[in-house]
Amino acid sequence: MLIKQTAEREPAAYTFVEVMVAVAVIGVMTVSLYAGISASFGVIQRTRENLRATQILMQRVETVRLYNWDQLNFKGSPAWFQTNFTEAYDPLAATNGTGAGIAYHGRITVVPPPTSVFNGVNVSYRTNLALVSVILRWTNTAGANSIPHVRTYETLVARSGMQRYVFGN
């Protein structure tokens, strides 16, 4: 007895074109994944550098708060007040022998505040204030490119401290 087969069989495998399209899609996804991971490492590194710069700026400004008025309004440059300084990206790396990474170069200036600080008004207590500026510069590399960065922090310091101006004592 002969059995007739009336329905055609469907192919059991994918065609060559379908396989090549799937390989191309997987290839693009893999390259995109690795590019995203690489870019995220760069973003994390820049974020770390900016955070370290902020830490250095705040450390120097907080140090200025420890000085009295006569120490800030100096003539010349005493040895105990560093106006130019260099900080390492990773201070512990220098002791471990692995190198300290990026060097941050800073400068502190103490000057009478300009009238622009007071919106152009010449106030009577201007001589009792000093404008402290901390400028921090560093350069990192991205491939063959050198990228310079600058961060600045400015604050006013009062001759008698903030309490004398707020409470009038």
TIVEX-872037 format. One record per atom (N, C-alpha, C): x, y, z. Coordinates in pm, whole numbers, plus 50000, padded with zeros to 5 digits. Example, Ala and Ser with C-alpha at 12.3 -4.5 7.8 and 13.67 -1.06 7.14 Angstrom:
# residues 2
513194943150780 512304955050780 513204967050780 512854977550708 513674989450714 512905000350787 
//
This chain:
# residues 169
500804988550000 500005000050000 500875012550000 500525020949911 501265033349895 500525044649966 501305051950039 500715063550108 501115075850030 500135083549998 500405095649925 500655107050023 501635114549990 501965126150073 501455138350000 500445144650057 499815155749987 500385169350029 500825170550154 501315183550200 502825184350181 503295196050143 504735198050129 505355200250265 506545195150281 507255197150407 507865210950412 507815217050533 508455230050553 509935227750576 510755236950535 512195235050557 512495235050707 513435226750750 513755225050892 514905233950936 515485241650849 516635250050885 516425264250832 517305273450884 517245287250837 518035288450707 517675298450631 518415300650508 519725307850539 520615307950446 521915314250463 521775329250488 520855335850421 520635350150437 520165353250579 519265345150632 518785347250768 519915345750870 520765336150849 521905334050940 522865345950933 523135350950815 524045362350801 523475375150863 522185377350851 521555388950914 521635387751067 521405375951120 521505373751264 522925376051314 523915371251239 525325373351276 525655388251273 525175395451173 525425409851164 524785417351281 523565413851317 522885420251430 523635417551560 524065405251582 524815401751703 526155409051703 526795410451588 528055417651578 527905432351615 526865438851563 526615452951596 526315454551745 525545445451800 525215446151944 526475444252029 527365435251990 528595432952067 529505445152061 529685450751943 530525462751930 529925474252010 528615475952006 527955486552083 528125484352233 528045472052277 528225468952419 529615472852465 530635468752390 532005472052429 532295487052418 531725493752320 531895508352310 531235515352429 530075510652470 529415516452588 530205514352715 530775502652731 531585499752850 532835508552849 533475509952734 534675518352724 534345532952754 533245537952701 532845551852726 532515553952874 531925544052937 531575545653079 532825546253165 533885539153129 535155540253203 535725554253189 535615560253071 536085574053052 535295584053135 533985582253141 533135591153221 533475589753369 533695577553415 534055575353555 535395581953587 536365580953496 537675587153520 537555602353527 536805608553437 536615623153442 535885627353568 534925619453611 534205622453734 535135621753854 536015611853857 536985610753966 537925622753968 538385627053850 539275638653843 538565651153893 537325653153853 536575664953899 536325664354049 536025652554101 535815651154244 537095654254320 538235649254271 539515652154337 539815667054332 539515673654220 539715688154210 538855695454313 537625691254328 536745697454428 537275695254569 537785683454597 538365680754728 539565689754756 540425691454657 541605699954675 541185714454698 540235719354618 539755733154635 539185735354774 538335726254818 537725727754950 538755726755061 539735718055046 540785716655146 541555729755160 541895735955049 542645748555054 541805759955110 540545760555074 539685771155127 539475769255277 539285757055321 539135754555465 540415757955540 541565755955477 542825759755541 542915774755558 542435782255460 542455796955469 541645801755588 540595794655622 539755798655736 540505797955869 541615790555874 542385789355998 543305801456022 543525809455920 544415821055934 543635833155985 544325841456062 543695853956104 543925864655997 543375876456021 543415887155921 544845891355889 545685892755990 547065896955966 547855886655887 547545874055906 548235863655830 547795863355684 546555866955657 546075867055518 546545879455443 546605890855509 547025903255444 548515905355465 549285896855404 550725897255422 551365905955316 552555910155345 553395917155247 554495907255209 554545903355086 555485893055046 554815879355052 555615868955062 555075855455065 555735847455176 555125846955295 555735839055402 555765824255369 556685817255430 556855802955400 555665794655445 554955799055550 553855791055602 552585792255519 552515802055430 551325803855347 551695800555204 551285788955155 551615784655020 550655791054921 551165799854838 550295805654735 550295796954610 551375789754585 551445780254473 551625766254532 550895756654480 550985743154533 550715733054423 551135720854448 550885709654357 550365697954440 549265692354397 548665680754464 548615669154366 548695657154419 548645645254335 547215640154325 546925633354216 545605627354199 545375616654305 546395608554327 546335597854427 547575598954514 547505605854627 548705607854709 549335594854759 548545584354782 549095571754831 549845564054723 549535566554597 550195559354488 551675562854482 552055575054520 553465579054517 554275570954617 553675567754731 554395559854831 554445545054794 553505540454715 553495526454673 554385523854552 554895534554491 555765533054376 555035531454245 553715533354243 552955531654119 552745544854046 553255555854101 553045568954040 551785575154093 551775588254105 550655595254167 549585599454067 549755596453941 548755600153842 548835614853803 547695620953785 547595634653739 548065644253848 548785654753808 549215665153902 548295677153888 547785681754000 546935693654005 547805705354052 547845716053973 548645727754007 547695738954047 547925744554166 547015754654217 547695767554256 546875777954269 547355791054312 546275797454399 546715803154511 545805810354601 546165825054596 545165833454573 545375847954576 544435854054680 544955864054752 544155871354851 544255886054813 543155891954770 543135905954725 541905912854782 541915926254786 540675933254822 539605930354718 538375928954761 537315925554664 537015937254572 536805934654444 536435945354351 534985949754378 534645961454330 533285966654352 532235958154279 532655950354180 531695941754111 531125931054204 531855927654311 531345917954408 530095923554476 530035936654492 528915943154560 527965949654461 527875944054341 527005949154235 527305963654201 528595967154202 529015980554161 528895991154268 528355987854386 528205997554494 529475997654576 530006009554604 531216010654686 530796010954833 530895999654901 530445998455040 531566002355135 531186006955255 532166011955351 533026000855411 532505988855420 533245977955482 534115970155383 534275975355263 535065968555160 536505966255206 537075975455284 538455973955330 538595963355439 537475958955494 537495948555597 537235934655541 537235933555410 537015920755343 538185917555251 538415904955232 539415900355136 538775889755047 539095890254920 538615880354824 539695869654810 539375857454849 540295846254839 539895837954718 540825836354623 540575828354503 541545816754500 541005804954475 541835792954458 541585788154315 542645787854237 542565783354097 543345770354084 542715760554025 543315747254012 543345743453865 544505738953817 544665734853677 545245720753672 544775712853578 545355699753552 545105695953408 545895686653360 545785682053222 545725666953222 544745661553153 544685647153135 544775644052987 544955631552954 545085627652815 543975617952778 543465619752660 542475610652603 543045606052469 543695594652471 544395590052351 545635598552330 545725605052214 546865613752185 546575628352220 545375631352266 544985645152294 545225648552441 545755660552465 545885665852600 544725675452624 544015673452735 542835681552764 543095689452892 543255702852881 543475710853002 542145713753073 542195714053205 541015716953287 541365727953386 540375736153422 540555746753520 539315747053609 539525747753740 538445749853836 538835761453926 537875769753961 538115781454046 537095781854157 537565785754275 536675787654390 537025800954453 536025809254478 536245822354539 535345823854661 535885830454763 535105833254883 535595846354944 534745852555023 535105864755095 535455861255238 536505867655290 536925865855429 536815879355497 536185879555615 535995892055688 537095893955792 537445906655817 538505909955913 538185904556051 536975906556098 536605902456233 535815889456235 535775882556128 534995870356120 533555873356083 532825863356049 531435865056005 530525869256120 530795864656241 529925867556354 529815882656379 530875890156363 530835904556391 529905911756292 529835906956168 528985913356070 527525909056086 527285896756125 525925891856135 525255896956263 525945895956375 525345899356505 525775912956559 526745919556495 527145932956535 527925933756664 528575923056706 529355923256831 530745928256807 
//
